[in-house]
């Protein structure tokens, strides 16, 4: 996972609600104010990358954690 300084991006960033994935409903679906997530429309500028964080998964692919996040 990349940690980004959004002030250094030249591409457009939009904050949008999550979309459903397969049969799994989107996070906050049905809420009056669903949570919004940043979506980048374009390239990631190298200067905007602050850090690279490892993502841990179980042997079956289940997400476990992003290393370095509280």
Residue pairs with C-beta under 8 A, 6 or more apart in sequence:
1 52
1 53
1 54
1 55
1 66
2 44
2 49
2 51
2 52
2 53
3 49
3 50
3 51
3 52
3 53
4 44
4 48
4 49
4 50
5 48
5 49
5 50
6 13
6 38
6 48
8 45
8 47
8 48
9 40
9 44
9 45
9 48
10 42
10 43
10 45
11 40
11 41
11 42
11 43
11 44
11 45
12 40
12 41
12 42
13 38
13 39
13 40
13 41
14 38
14 39
14 41
15 36
15 37
15 38
15 39
16 36
16 37
16 39
17 26
17 28
17 34
17 35
17 36
17 37
18 26
18 27
18 28
18 34
18 35
18 37
19 26
20 26
20 29
26 34
27 34
27 35
28 34
28 35
51 68
53 66
53 67
53 68
53 69
54 66
54 67
54 68
55 63
55 65
55 66
55 67
56 64
56 65
56 66
56 67
57 63
57 64
58 64
